[in-house]
Amino acid sequence: WSLIPEGTYTELKGLHAVEIGNTGCRYHGDACAAALDAFLRRGTRVLPVGGDDNHNRHGEADSFGYFTMLRADELSYEGLMAGYGSGELYVSEGPEIGDIYVCEEGIGVCCTPVCRILMHTEGRDLRMISGENLTDAVFPYRAERWGEYFRLELIDAAGRHAWSRAYFRAEWEARRS
């Protein structure tokens, strides 16, 4: 939406997050994680965030479309900031992610019903599981093809997306131990 070229914004320093979903911008085809991947592939660890601008002009409702879901121990400023600081969050316009975990078979996810679950990686290993009313999936462990990170994208039957943050090799290797 800002029309700043990728080569310019990925050089910005000190960022902790990048907006990948904004209700006011989605009608312009500007809701995707391409900017997130651009930062991640350059080695900049940023979190995804999403939200609304709430302009509601010209009869277009741009409220209540995207949200950033945090895992927090308590509903307080301190609890929310601790959840954000831990990076335990995802962005959605509908689907909910209950858990992303490491198991013997690989990387698993539990969610509300969706029709597609994709695993995006730093490498060329894009995986997709499709079906009706999927509420869980496991991707076989393939670290040699993933590169330094993976992230998940879920799509429900209405075409609404949810995006996880990136999980890095050191994190998933530690959880496998």
Solvent accessible surface area in square Angstrom, and as a share of the most:
residue,aa,sasa,rsa
1,W,169,0.59
2,S,78,0.50
3,L,169,0.84
4,I,81,0.41
5,P,90,0.56
6,E,97,0.43
7,G,50,0.48
8,T,75,0.43
9,Y,47,0.18
10,T,6,0.03
11,E,89,0.40
12,L,90,0.45
13,K,166,0.70
14,G,80,0.77
15,L,68,0.34
16,H,119,0.53
17,A,22,0.17
18,V,23,0.13
19,E,94,0.42
20,I,4,0.02
21,G,1,0.01
22,N,9,0.05
23,T,0,0.00
24,G,18,0.17
25,C,12,0.07
26,R,75,0.27
27,Y,121,0.46
28,H,115,0.51
29,G,69,0.66
30,D,55,0.28
31,A,28,0.21
32,C,68,0.40
33,A,6,0.04
34,A,64,0.49
35,A,23,0.18
36,L,0,0.00
37,D,16,0.08
38,A,11,0.08
39,F,4,0.02
40,L,6,0.03
41,R,127,0.46
42,R,126,0.46
43,G,62,0.60
44,T,41,0.24
45,R,148,0.54
46,V,5,0.03
47,L,32,0.16
48,P,0,0.00
49,V,38,0.22
50,G,12,0.12
51,G,19,0.18
52,D,44,0.23
53,D,70,0.36
54,N,88,0.45
55,H,97,0.43
56,N,78,0.40
57,R,136,0.50
58,H,162,0.72
59,G,84,0.80
60,E,96,0.43
61,A,71,0.55
62,D,10,0.05
63,S,26,0.17
64,F,197,0.82
65,G,8,0.07
66,Y,10,0.04
67,F,72,0.30
68,T,43,0.25
69,M,80,0.36
70,L,47,0.23
71,R,135,0.49
72,A,38,0.29
73,D,152,0.79
74,E,101,0.45
75,L,163,0.81
76,S,35,0.22
77,Y,154,0.59
78,E,119,0.53
79,G,7,0.07
80,L,64,0.32
81,M,96,0.43
82,A,68,0.53
83,G,5,0.05
84,Y,43,0.16
85,G,65,0.63
86,S,65,0.42
87,G,6,0.06
88,E,44,0.20
89,L,9,0.04
90,Y,19,0.07
91,V,0,0.00
92,S,0,0.00
93,E,22,0.10
94,G,20,0.19
95,P,3,0.02
96,E,82,0.37
97,I,17,0.09
98,G,48,0.47
99,D,54,0.28
100,I,20,0.10
101,Y,66,0.25
102,V,32,0.18
103,C,36,0.22
104,E,166,0.75
105,E,113,0.50
106,G,1,0.01
107,I,1,0.00
108,G,0,0.00
109,V,0,0.00
110,C,51,0.31
111,C,15,0.09
112,T,52,0.30
113,P,72,0.45
114,V,2,0.01
115,C,30,0.18
116,R,90,0.33
117,I,0,0.00
118,L,22,0.11
119,M,0,0.00
120,H,35,0.16
121,T,4,0.02
122,E,59,0.26
123,G,28,0.27
124,R,228,0.83
125,D,3,0.01
126,L,101,0.50
127,R,84,0.30
128,M,107,0.48
129,I,55,0.28
130,S,69,0.44
131,G,31,0.30
132,E,156,0.70
133,N,111,0.57
134,L,34,0.17
135,T,62,0.36
136,D,83,0.43
137,A,8,0.06
138,V,54,0.31
139,F,3,0.01
140,P,84,0.53
141,Y,57,0.22
142,R,66,0.24
143,A,9,0.07
144,E,142,0.64
145,R,106,0.39
146,W,1,0.00
147,G,22,0.21
148,E,88,0.39
149,Y,1,0.00
150,F,3,0.01
151,R,7,0.03
152,L,0,0.00
153,E,20,0.09
154,L,0,0.00
155,I,13,0.07
156,D,9,0.05
157,A,100,0.78
158,A,82,0.63
159,G,41,0.39
160,R,109,0.40
161,H,46,0.20
162,A,0,0.00
163,W,5,0.02
164,S,1,0.01
165,R,18,0.06
166,A,3,0.02
167,Y,15,0.06
168,F,21,0.09
169,R,70,0.25
170,A,76,0.59
171,E,49,0.22
172,W,3,0.01
173,E,68,0.30
174,A,70,0.54
175,R,110,0.40
176,R,104,0.38
177,S,130,0.84
